[in-house]
Amino acid sequence: MFLLFGFGSKRKHVGPGATRNCPRCHNTTQWARMKQYQQFTLFFVPVARWKRVEFEECGICGAAVSV
């Protein structure tokens, strides 16, 4: 019997975020709104998702701020 399963975190781009000054790189840019979650897949189909977090990420250095 052959069984394919996976486990890991996924990030999804939701849309544009606010224009802000980054505390890490000190650049003023428009940030990207992202969702991140842990998921379990079985035969490449997501079965369960948990630890859902929504945040904004700096496009230059990758610093993140929770929304």
Secondary structure, DSSP 8 states (H G I E B T S, - for coil): ----EEEEEEEEEEEEEEEEE-TTT--EEEEEEEEEEEEEEETTEEEEEEEEEEEEE-TTT--EEE-
